[in-house]
């Protein structure tokens, strides 16, 4: 029997169990996401904001924004955050 946890499940479990190293792990994961988001944003000509963990709203997330007016959302990312807006 196996259970698969995504990174947000792991953070939620660490927080819920009051694990003493929760903040250490959260900070390291946020740092890694910031690096990856910066590369992704640069690749598509976007701006990435600082990643943050909000356990009761999406977990570990990073906002992407246009660099200039009238910029369109890259088609390669079209399936991501279907409820979000890019204007």
ABEGO torsion letter per residue (X at the ends): XBBBBBAAAAAAAAAAAGBAAAAAAAAAAAAAAAAAAAAAAAAAGBBBBBBBBBAABGEBBBBBBBABBGBBBBAAAAABGAABBBX
